[in-house]
Amino acid sequence: MLKRSIIGPALMLIGVFLYFNQGQSFGAGAVFANFWASMFIIPLGLFFHWLYFGVTGGKGVGLLIPGGILFTVGLVCQLSTLFSAWHILWPGFILAVAVGLFEFYWFGNRNKWLLIPINILAVLSLLFFGVFSLSAASGQLATVQPLLAIALIIVGAFAMLSRKKEQ
């Protein structure tokens, strides 16, 4: 069971890497450069979760804060590395703290005051995700910007010159 849970995701990551990097060299350096987060950060986050759920029997709830932060940071780093999306995914580091605190809240004594920083960090992160995603999307519109400009000019001229029908 343990071998399948480790080997399965590892093979899937290597398959995704090979699919997106067709025609490029594939060696130990390339694997390390592209999967460092999956090799070091994500397992460390899972280790903290294992300590909480397996070893302490749910008594060391503080282990979930670094566990949630490291796991989320590992996912952000892995996705950013594979898809070269650091400019869009960096707010995930803010979200990581919210995830760690939320796990502490959820599995702890549910102190309602923890919801204030959790919500502030989550909303701030989602706001930055939205702004930078729109910014990246608008950068993609540069190729169709002249067509969009002409369309807006035509629609604006039509709106100015059309007469309203009186009823």
Disulfide bonds with the S-S distance in Angstrom:
none
